[in-house]
Structure formats: structure tokens, C-alpha cells
Amino acid sequence: PVVSVLKTDRVSWFDRFAFIFRYEHINLQAETKVATTFSIIIPTRDRHQEMISLLESIRHLDGLVRIKPEIIVSDNCSKDQTWLGLQRIAADYPVPMSPLQATCPGKSSALNEAIAVAKGDVFAFLDDDVVVEPNWLAALESYFSQFSHLAVQGAILIPPRDSADPEILRLMERYRTVPHID
């Protein structure tokens, strides 16, 4: 499984450093070049409107029906309309979408529970407050058909007001552990 973090300017810089890897029952040999299936994993809590925006942007991804990723949205004990909204959206989504109610509180638990049921060769993690660009999924597919990296991340975009902050730059350098694609 491979981790991808979305290139966007609507996610805090700290969230971009969070990576989850599943090591059980996988072979981490670099010879594996082509990932054939994708699981898009999205943890959420009390973000009904944001989830509608994100899922609508995923609905319009280039190549979505051809690539056919599974989408797993792990709801972390929402108290608003998020869970009901996810069920309504899943009913007529163009690709398999599985709302999952996390049984333990916390973002890590929500992610781990989604990872446990994911079937893809590549795991692409999205935060619930982003909107993907139309070419995002096709770019991932293209990348993994050409390269044998086990993990990648998209470009980390820092808001202009923070781009010269030495602490942010230090953290970016410290946590850049995988190749990135633009």
C-alpha cells in the first residue's frame, strides 16, 4: 500500500505531515511498479458541508469511472448530519463508496479502521477539508504505472504569509521522507 497526500492550499501545513502506513501482510519490495487499484481513504468528523464539497470534487475526477477507486469515508463519531449525508451520497455515487462508522474515537482510529477494510494496492489519504483538482487521480495512476516508489506525497503548498517562517521550513525539511509529485 502507498500513501498519497493531496496538493491543496486548504489544508493546514501540519496535517500534510501525517502519514499512515500498513505493514502487515504486505511485501515491501521496490520491484512492484504498477498499482492496479486505488483506495481513497477520508477520515471525518462533524464536517457535513466539507464532505459534500470533497465528494463532489471526487465525482468529477478525470478517469474516475475507468480507474474505479473505492472510496472509504470513516466517520469519527460525528454529531452533525455527516453520517446521514454520507449514506445518501453513497446510494448513487458513480464508484464504490463505503461510509464507515469508526468504533473508537480519534482520527488515527478512524484511519486505521478504514485501512483494515481497504482493498486497493494504493492508499490515497485525503483530509475532509480539501477539494481535489480534476487531474489528481489520473496523475496518481500515471505516477504509479511508471515508478516503483512505495510512498509519495503531493507538493506541500505553504500560504505566502508563512513561506519564510524558519520553523515551518525546518519542519518541511525534517518530515520530507518520500518523493513528491506535482
Beta strands, then each sheet from edge to edge (+ up, - down):
strand 1: 38-44
strand 2: 70-75
strand 3: 97-101
strand 4: 122-125
strand 5: 153-154
strand 6: 180-181
sheet 1: 3+ 2+ 1+ 4+
sheet 2: 5+ 6+
end
